[in-house]
Amino acid sequence: MRELRKTKNVTQEELVRRTGFDLRQIGRIERGEVSTNLSHVFKIAECLGVPVHELFTFPEPKPASKKVK
C-alpha cells in the first residue's frame, strides 16, 4: 500500500484526511502490523483512486543470488 500511495503522490496525512482513519492505523496497515477489514480496504482504494485488487498486487520477489565457490 505504501508504494501505491507514494506513486499517487499522497502523504499518509492526506490519506488520513480522505479516509478519516487514524494516522497510526494507516502506518500499521502499511507496515503489515495489522489486518484491516474490507470496508477499510474499499475506502483506501477509493481514496487512492485505484481498483481494490491493486492493494493486493505485490511485486515479484527477487531471486536469491547464487554463491559461486
N, C-alpha and C positions, 0 to 999 in steps of 0.2 A: 504494500500500500504506500509506503514511504516514497519509493521510486516513482510510482504513478503520480502521487501528489506533487512531487518535485517537477516532473515533466510537464505538469499542468500549471507550474509556477504558482502553487497555492501553499501558503505557510500553514503550520499547524494552527496558529491563531486564527487565520482566515477560515480554516475548516471548522474550528470550534464555533466561530460566529455563524457560519452557514448551517451547521448541524444542531447547535445547541448543546452539544456534548461537552464534557469537562476536558480541559487540556491534558490532564494526567491520563484520562481514559484514552484519548487519541494516541498519546505516546505509548501506552501499554499495548494497545492494539497493534501499532506499527512495529513494536519490538517483539510481538508474538508472545507476550507475557500473559495475555488473557484471551479468551474466546469472546466473541460477541454474538448477539442474536441476529437473525435475518433482517429484522426491521432496521437495525443499525446499519447492516451491510447495504441494504437498499438505499438508505438515507445518504450514506457516504458516497455511493456510486452516483446518485442523483446530484449531489453537491459537486462532485468532480466532473460531471458531465460525461460519464462513461457507462457502458453496459456492465451489469453486475459481474458477469463472467470475467471481466478484466481484473477484478480484485482477486480472482483465484488463478490467474495465469502467472506462473513462476518462471524465472529464467532457467535455461538449461544449465545443469551443473557442469563445471569444467572437469574434464577428465584428469585423473591423477597422473602426475608425471612419473615416468618410469625411471628408476635409478639405474645407471649403467655402471657396471663394476669393471 
